[in-house]
Amino acid sequence: MIGYRFSEFKPFESQSTFEKLLKIFQELLVYTSGEVSEALSWLTELDKEYQLTTDDYGMADFIQDLIDKGYTQQDPKRD
């Protein structure tokens, strides 16, 4: 009988930076009751502490991708 086999845990190995940030962002939306700006603020703070983004892909890129991919839109009242 074969038991459990354990291997090294490799988090986010095959995910892009956008997918990694999106997963965290969606979780933060639950905690902020759907407040996008507050969730982005929290995500920015987490990025500062844990370096979630890279020099090639930053928070501004993530926010623009959210808009481009239709996950969120800019508030027309703020333009």
N, CA, C and O atoms as a Tinker XYZ file with bonds, in Angstrom:
   316  protein
     1  N      0.838000   -1.185000    0.000000    73     2
     2  CA     0.000000    0.000000    0.000000    64     1     3
     3  C      0.881000    1.246000    0.000000    63     2     4     5
     4  O      1.808000    1.359000    0.802000    81     3
     5  N      0.587000    2.172000   -0.900000    73     3     6
     6  CA     1.354000    3.404000   -0.992000    64     5     7
     7  C      0.691000    4.466000   -0.128000    63     6     8     9
     8  O     -0.520000    4.674000   -0.199000    81     7
     9  N      1.485000    5.122000    0.673000    73     7    10
    10  CA     0.971000    6.190000    1.524000    64     9    11
    11  C      1.060000    7.529000    0.816000    63    10    12    13
    12  O      1.076000    7.586000   -0.414000    81    11
    13  N      1.115000    8.571000    1.564000    73    11    14
    14  CA     1.213000    9.918000    1.011000    64    13    15
    15  C      2.636000   10.200000    0.560000    63    14    16    17
    16  O      3.601000    9.754000    1.180000    81    15
    17  N      2.749000   10.943000   -0.524000    73    15    18
    18  CA     4.059000   11.385000   -0.989000    64    17    19
    19  C      4.097000   12.899000   -0.899000    63    18    20    21
    20  O      3.212000   13.584000   -1.411000    81    19
    21  N      5.094000   13.400000   -0.267000    73    19    22
    22  CA     5.227000   14.826000   -0.080000    64    21    23
    23  C      6.337000   15.367000   -0.967000    63    22    24    25
    24  O      7.354000   14.708000   -1.180000    81    23
    25  N      6.134000   16.556000   -1.472000    73    23    26
    26  CA     7.161000   17.211000   -2.266000    64    25    27
    27  C      7.257000   18.661000   -1.819000    63    26    28    29
    28  O      6.456000   19.132000   -1.012000    81    27
    29  N      8.235000   19.348000   -2.351000    73    27    30
    30  CA     8.435000   20.754000   -2.000000    64    29    31
    31  C      7.269000   21.592000   -2.519000    63    30    32    33
    32  O      6.858000   21.443000   -3.670000    81    31
    33  N      6.739000   22.467000   -1.676000    73    31    34
    34  CA     5.643000   23.349000   -2.064000    64    33    35
    35  C      6.196000   24.500000   -2.876000    63    34    36    37
    36  O      7.120000   25.183000   -2.434000    81    35
    37  N      5.639000   24.727000   -4.070000    73    35    38
    38  CA     6.089000   25.799000   -4.953000    64    37    39
    39  C      4.895000   26.691000   -5.275000    63    38    40    41
    40  O      4.203000   26.466000   -6.268000    81    39
    41  N      4.650000   27.698000   -4.446000    73    39    42
    42  CA     3.477000   28.545000   -4.655000    64    41    43
    43  C      3.598000   29.413000   -5.901000    63    42    44    45
    44  O      4.676000   29.911000   -6.226000    81    43
    45  N      2.469000   29.586000   -6.594000    73    43    46
    46  CA     2.364000   30.489000   -7.741000    64    45    47
    47  C      3.395000   30.181000   -8.835000    63    46    48    49
    48  O      3.774000   31.071000   -9.596000    81    47
    49  N      3.840000   28.948000   -8.914000    73    47    50
    50  CA     4.893000   28.615000   -9.871000    64    49    51
    51  C      4.481000   28.882000  -11.314000    63    50    52    53
    52  O      5.256000   29.442000  -12.089000    81    51
    53  N      3.281000   28.488000  -11.672000    73    51    54
    54  CA     2.872000   28.615000  -13.067000    64    53    55
    55  C      1.957000   29.811000  -13.318000    63    54    56    57
    56  O      1.445000   29.971000  -14.426000    81    55
    57  N      1.748000   30.637000  -12.324000    73    55    58
    58  CA     0.865000   31.778000  -12.482000    64    57    59
    59  C      1.641000   33.028000  -12.860000    63    58    60    61
    60  O      2.774000   33.235000  -12.424000    81    59
    61  N      1.009000   33.855000  -13.679000    73    59    62
    62  CA     1.606000   35.144000  -14.002000    64    61    63
    63  C      1.441000   36.074000  -12.802000    63    62    64    65
    64  O      0.686000   35.782000  -11.874000    81    63
    65  N      2.143000   37.176000  -12.834000    73    63    66
    66  CA     2.021000   38.152000  -11.753000    64    65    67
    67  C      0.590000   38.662000  -11.678000    63    66    68    69
    68  O      0.063000   38.859000  -10.583000    81    67
    69  N     -0.050000   38.878000  -12.830000    73    67    70
    70  CA    -1.436000   39.327000  -12.827000    64    69    71
    71  C     -2.333000   38.317000  -12.130000    63    70    72    73
    72  O     -3.152000   38.702000  -11.295000    81    71
    73  N     -2.202000   37.039000  -12.450000    73    71    74
    74  CA    -3.050000   36.009000  -11.843000    64    73    75
    75  C     -2.823000   35.917000  -10.337000    63    74    76    77
    76  O     -3.766000   35.731000   -9.567000    81    75
    77  N     -1.561000   36.049000   -9.926000    73    75    78
    78  CA    -1.230000   36.007000   -8.504000    64    77    79
    79  C     -1.881000   37.176000   -7.774000    63    78    80    81
    80  O     -2.495000   36.993000   -6.722000    81    79
    81  N     -1.747000   38.379000   -8.333000    73    79    82
    82  CA    -2.330000   39.567000   -7.709000    64    81    83
    83  C     -3.860000   39.516000   -7.748000    63    82    84    85
    84  O     -4.520000   39.946000   -6.802000    81    83
    85  N     -4.424000   38.989000   -8.840000    73    83    86
    86  CA    -5.877000   38.900000   -8.960000    64    85    87
    87  C     -6.462000   38.009000   -7.870000    63    86    88    89
    88  O     -7.497000   38.335000   -7.289000    81    87
    89  N     -5.815000   36.907000   -7.596000    73    87    90
    90  CA    -6.290000   36.002000   -6.546000    64    89    91
    91  C     -6.311000   36.711000   -5.188000    63    90    92    93
    92  O     -7.282000   36.595000   -4.441000    81    91
    93  N     -5.262000   37.428000   -4.878000    73    91    94
    94  CA    -5.190000   38.168000   -3.613000    64    93    95
    95  C     -6.223000   39.290000   -3.610000    63    94    96    97
    96  O     -6.902000   39.507000   -2.606000    81    95
    97  N     -6.346000   40.005000   -4.731000    73    95    98
    98  CA    -7.301000   41.102000   -4.845000    64    97    99
    99  C     -8.731000   40.614000   -4.630000    63    98   100   101
   100  O     -9.510000   41.271000   -3.938000    81    99
   101  N     -9.080000   39.484000   -5.207000    73    99   102
   102  CA   -10.426000   38.949000   -5.038000    64   101   103
   103  C    -10.696000   38.583000   -3.579000    63   102   104   105
   104  O    -11.807000   38.776000   -3.086000    81   103
   105  N     -9.707000   38.069000   -2.905000    73   103   106
   106  CA    -9.855000   37.754000   -1.484000    64   105   107
   107  C    -10.044000   39.038000   -0.676000    63   106   108   109
   108  O    -10.864000   39.088000    0.240000    81   107
   109  N     -9.283000   40.070000   -1.022000    73   107   110
   110  CA    -9.415000   41.345000   -0.319000    64   109   111
   111  C    -10.792000   41.980000   -0.557000    63   110   112   113
   112  O    -11.320000   42.659000    0.323000    81   111
   113  N    -11.365000   41.763000   -1.730000    73   111   114
   114  CA   -12.708000   42.286000   -2.009000    64   113   115
   115  C    -13.740000   41.712000   -1.039000    63   114   116   117
   116  O    -14.689000   42.397000   -0.657000    81   115
   117  N    -13.552000   40.465000   -0.647000    73   115   118
   118  CA   -14.462000   39.840000    0.324000    64   117   119
   119  C    -14.351000   40.575000    1.662000    63   118   120   121
   120  O    -15.359000   40.879000    2.299000    81   119
   121  N    -13.123000   40.854000    2.074000    73   119   122
   122  CA   -12.900000   41.507000    3.362000    64   121   123
   123  C    -13.350000   42.964000    3.369000    63   122   124   125
   124  O    -13.704000   43.499000    4.419000    81   123
   125  N    -13.337000   43.606000    2.209000    73   123   126
   126  CA   -13.714000   45.025000    2.139000    64   125   127
   127  C    -15.149000   45.218000    1.663000    63   126   128   129
   128  O    -15.547000   46.332000    1.325000    81   127
   129  N    -15.927000   44.138000    1.635000    73   127   130
   130  CA   -17.336000   44.174000    1.219000    64   129   131
   131  C    -17.496000   44.755000   -0.185000    63   130   132   133
   132  O    -18.447000   45.489000   -0.455000    81   131
   133  N    -16.573000   44.427000   -1.067000    73   131   134
   134  CA   -16.679000   44.844000   -2.458000    64   133   135
   135  C    -16.159000   46.230000   -2.766000    63   134   136   137
   136  O    -16.326000   46.702000   -3.891000    81   135
   137  N    -15.539000   46.897000   -1.821000    73   135   138
   138  CA   -14.980000   48.232000   -2.047000    64   137   139
   139  C    -13.657000   48.103000   -2.807000    63   138   140   141
   140  O    -12.625000   47.777000   -2.222000    81   139
   141  N    -13.701000   48.358000   -4.101000    73   139   142
   142  CA   -12.539000   48.168000   -4.960000    64   141   143
   143  C    -11.373000   49.054000   -4.534000    63   142   144   145
   144  O    -10.241000   48.583000   -4.432000    81   143
   145  N    -11.639000   50.320000   -4.287000    73   143   146
   146  CA   -10.550000   51.237000   -3.930000    64   145   147
   147  C     -9.883000   50.838000   -2.621000    63   146   148   149
   148  O     -8.665000   50.959000   -2.487000    81   147
   149  N    -10.663000   50.366000   -1.659000    73   147   150
   150  CA   -10.090000   49.935000   -0.386000    64   149   151
   151  C     -9.278000   48.649000   -0.573000    63   150   152   153
   152  O     -8.203000   48.503000    0.008000    81   151
   153  N     -9.790000   47.726000   -1.380000    73   151   154
   154  CA    -9.065000   46.485000   -1.647000    64   153   155
   155  C     -7.738000   46.781000   -2.355000    63   154   156   157
   156  O     -6.715000   46.171000   -2.041000    81   155
   157  N     -7.757000   47.711000   -3.301000    73   155   158
   158  CA    -6.512000   48.096000   -3.986000    64   157   159
   159  C     -5.545000   48.766000   -3.021000    63   158   160   161
   160  O     -4.334000   48.570000   -3.119000    81   159
   161  N     -6.065000   49.544000   -2.101000    73   159   162
   162  CA    -5.217000   50.183000   -1.100000    64   161   163
   163  C     -4.543000   49.126000   -0.224000    63   162   164   165
   164  O     -3.346000   49.209000    0.050000    81   163
   165  N     -5.312000   48.144000    0.208000    73   163   166
   166  CA    -4.752000   47.060000    1.019000    64   165   167
   167  C     -3.717000   46.282000    0.216000    63   166   168   169
   168  O     -2.657000   45.933000    0.736000    81   167
   169  N     -4.024000   46.009000   -1.053000    73   167   170
   170  CA    -3.101000   45.272000   -1.898000    64   169   171
   171  C     -1.793000   46.047000   -2.089000    63   170   172   173
   172  O     -0.716000   45.452000   -2.117000    81   171
   173  N     -1.889000   47.350000   -2.217000    73   171   174
   174  CA    -0.699000   48.188000   -2.334000    64   173   175
   175  C      0.157000   48.090000   -1.076000    63   174   176   177
   176  O      1.382000   48.003000   -1.159000    81   175
   177  N     -0.482000   48.103000    0.074000    73   175   178
   178  CA     0.259000   47.968000    1.332000    64   177   179
   179  C      0.916000   46.596000    1.443000    63   178   180   181
   180  O      2.057000   46.482000    1.892000    81   179
   181  N      0.195000   45.558000    1.035000    73   179   182
   182  CA     0.786000   44.219000    1.036000    64   181   183
   183  C      1.968000   44.138000    0.084000    63   182   184   185
   184  O      2.965000   43.479000    0.376000    81   183
   185  N      1.855000   44.806000   -1.049000    73   183   186
   186  CA     2.951000   44.831000   -2.019000    64   185   187
   187  C      4.181000   45.506000   -1.425000    63   186   188   189
   188  O      5.303000   45.037000   -1.612000    81   187
   189  N      3.971000   46.598000   -0.716000    73   187   190
   190  CA     5.097000   47.295000   -0.095000    64   189   191
   191  C      5.814000   46.399000    0.917000    63   190   192   193
   192  O      7.041000   46.414000    1.018000    81   191
   193  N      5.028000   45.621000    1.663000    73   191   194
   194  CA     5.618000   44.790000    2.707000    64   193   195
   195  C      6.219000   43.492000    2.172000    63   194   196   197
   196  O      7.266000   43.050000    2.646000    81   195
   197  N      5.556000   42.879000    1.182000    73   195   198
   198  CA     5.972000   41.553000    0.725000    64   197   199
   199  C      6.500000   41.512000   -0.714000    63   198   200   201
   200  O      6.757000   40.430000   -1.241000    81   199
   201  N      6.661000   42.660000   -1.347000    73   199   202
   202  CA     7.193000   42.753000   -2.713000    64   201   203
   203  C      6.481000   41.773000   -3.663000    63   202   204   205
   204  O      7.106000   40.883000   -4.240000    81   203
   205  N      5.174000   41.956000   -3.811000    73   203   206
   206  CA     4.367000   41.089000   -4.669000    64   205   207
   207  C      4.559000   41.396000   -6.149000    63   206   208   209
   208  O      4.372000   40.521000   -6.995000    81   207
   209  N      4.927000   42.618000   -6.460000    73   207   210
   210  CA     5.126000   43.020000   -7.853000    64   209   211
   211  C      6.617000   43.029000   -8.178000    63   210   212   213
   212  O      7.467000   42.875000   -7.301000    81   211
   213  N      6.905000   43.215000   -9.463000    73   211   214
   214  CA     8.297000   43.258000   -9.910000    64   213   215
   215  C      8.564000   44.612000  -10.565000    63   214   216   217
   216  O      7.662000   45.439000  -10.695000    81   215
   217  N      9.790000   44.822000  -10.968000    73   215   218
   218  CA    10.125000   46.056000  -11.683000    64   217   219
   219  C      9.426000   46.116000  -13.036000    63   218   220   221
   220  O      9.116000   47.198000  -13.535000    81   219
   221  N      9.179000   44.946000  -13.626000    73   219   222
   222  CA     8.531000   44.882000  -14.938000    64   221   223
   223  C      7.009000   44.988000  -14.869000    63   222   224   225
   224  O      6.372000   45.388000  -15.843000    81   223
   225  N      6.421000   44.633000  -13.722000    73   223   226
   226  CA     4.964000   44.629000  -13.580000    64   225   227
   227  C      4.612000   45.155000  -12.203000    63   226   228   229
   228  O      4.778000   44.459000  -11.201000    81   227
   229  N      4.122000   46.395000  -12.157000    73   227   230
   230  CA     3.807000   47.041000  -10.894000    64   229   231
   231  C      2.313000   47.149000  -10.654000    63   230   232   233
   232  O      1.508000   46.619000  -11.419000    81   231
   233  N      1.957000   47.833000   -9.597000    73   231   234
   234  CA     0.544000   48.001000   -9.233000    64   233   235
   235  C     -0.217000   48.773000  -10.305000    63   234   236   237
   236  O     -1.376000   48.462000  -10.580000    81   235
   237  N      0.413000   49.769000  -10.909000    73   235   238
   238  CA    -0.262000   50.530000  -11.969000    64   237   239
   239  C     -0.587000   49.621000  -13.156000    63   238   240   241
   240  O     -1.647000   49.747000  -13.771000    81   239
   241  N      0.326000   48.710000  -13.471000    73   239   242
   242  CA     0.077000   47.746000  -14.548000    64   241   243
   243  C     -1.082000   46.822000  -14.188000    63   242   244   245
   244  O     -1.921000   46.510000  -15.033000    81   243
   245  N     -1.123000   46.387000  -12.931000    73   243   246
   246  CA    -2.194000   45.508000  -12.478000    64   245   247
   247  C     -3.545000   46.208000  -12.574000    63   246   248   249
   248  O     -4.513000   45.625000  -13.061000    81   247
   249  N     -3.615000   47.448000  -12.116000    73   247   250
   250  CA    -4.870000   48.203000  -12.162000    64   249   251
   251  C     -5.312000   48.407000  -13.607000    63   250   252   253
   252  O     -6.495000   48.279000  -13.923000    81   251
   253  N     -4.371000   48.721000  -14.476000    73   251   254
   254  CA    -4.714000   48.900000  -15.890000    64   253   255
   255  C     -5.206000   47.591000  -16.499000    63   254   256   257
   256  O     -6.137000   47.598000  -17.304000    81   255
   257  N     -4.595000   46.473000  -16.126000    73   255   258
   258  CA    -5.054000   45.172000  -16.617000    64   257   259
   259  C     -6.450000   44.845000  -16.099000    63   258   260   261
   260  O     -7.259000   44.261000  -16.821000    81   259
   261  N     -6.737000   45.216000  -14.852000    73   259   262
   262  CA    -8.091000   45.007000  -14.318000    64   261   263
   263  C     -9.118000   45.744000  -15.177000    63   262   264   265
   264  O    -10.185000   45.211000  -15.481000    81   263
   265  N     -8.787000   46.952000  -15.555000    73   263   266
   266  CA    -9.694000   47.758000  -16.384000    64   265   267
   267  C     -9.781000   47.171000  -17.791000    63   266   268   269
   268  O    -10.876000   47.005000  -18.327000    81   267
   269  N     -8.632000   46.856000  -18.390000    73   267   270
   270  CA    -8.590000   46.341000  -19.763000    64   269   271
   271  C     -9.317000   45.007000  -19.903000    63   270   272   273
   272  O     -9.953000   44.745000  -20.924000    81   271
   273  N     -9.221000   44.163000  -18.872000    73   271   274
   274  CA    -9.841000   42.838000  -18.939000    64   273   275
   275  C    -11.276000   42.830000  -18.436000    63   274   276   277
   276  O    -11.920000   41.781000  -18.402000    81   275
   277  N    -11.781000   44.002000  -18.042000    73   275   278
   278  CA   -13.178000   44.124000  -17.657000    64   277   279
   279  C    -13.515000   43.717000  -16.236000    63   278   280   281
   280  O    -14.691000   43.559000  -15.908000    81   279
   281  N    -12.512000   43.542000  -15.384000    73   279   282
   282  CA   -12.781000   43.198000  -13.992000    64   281   283
   283  C    -13.338000   44.387000  -13.223000    63   282   284   285
   284  O    -14.116000   44.212000  -12.285000    81   283
   285  N    -12.950000   45.576000  -13.608000    73   283   286
   286  CA   -13.433000   46.793000  -12.962000    64   285   287
   287  C    -13.428000   47.908000  -14.002000    63   286   288   289
   288  O    -12.909000   47.743000  -15.106000    81   287
   289  N    -14.003000   49.024000  -13.639000    73   287   290
   290  CA   -13.993000   50.177000  -14.533000    64   289   291
   291  C    -13.783000   51.438000  -13.713000    63   290   292   293
   292  O    -14.050000   51.471000  -12.512000    81   291
   293  N    -13.305000   52.462000  -14.377000    73   291   294
   294  CA   -13.077000   53.724000  -13.682000    64   293   295
   295  C    -14.411000   54.365000  -13.374000    63   294   296   297
   296  O    -15.367000   54.240000  -14.140000    81   295
   297  N    -14.468000   55.051000  -12.247000    73   295   298
   298  CA   -15.673000   55.759000  -11.846000    64   297   299
   299  C    -15.838000   56.989000  -12.735000    63   298   300   301
   300  O    -14.980000   57.871000  -12.710000    81   299
   301  N    -16.914000   57.077000  -13.520000    73   299   302
   302  CA   -17.079000   58.220000  -14.429000    64   301   303
   303  C    -17.213000   59.551000  -13.698000    63   302   304   305
   304  O    -16.957000   60.602000  -14.287000    81   303
   305  N    -17.608000   59.527000  -12.435000    73   303   306
   306  CA   -17.726000   60.754000  -11.646000    64   305   307
   307  C    -16.372000   61.342000  -11.306000    63   306   308   309
   308  O    -16.276000   62.533000  -11.007000    81   307
   309  N    -15.322000   60.534000  -11.346000    73   307   310
   310  CA   -13.988000   60.981000  -10.966000    64   309   311
   311  C    -13.174000   61.503000  -12.136000    63   310   312   313
   312  O    -12.091000   62.046000  -11.916000    81   311
   313  N    -13.643000   61.365000  -13.366000    73   311   314
   314  CA   -12.874000   61.817000  -14.531000    64   313   315
   315  C    -12.769000   63.306000  -14.617000    63   314   316
   316  O    -12.152000   63.829000  -15.545000    81   315
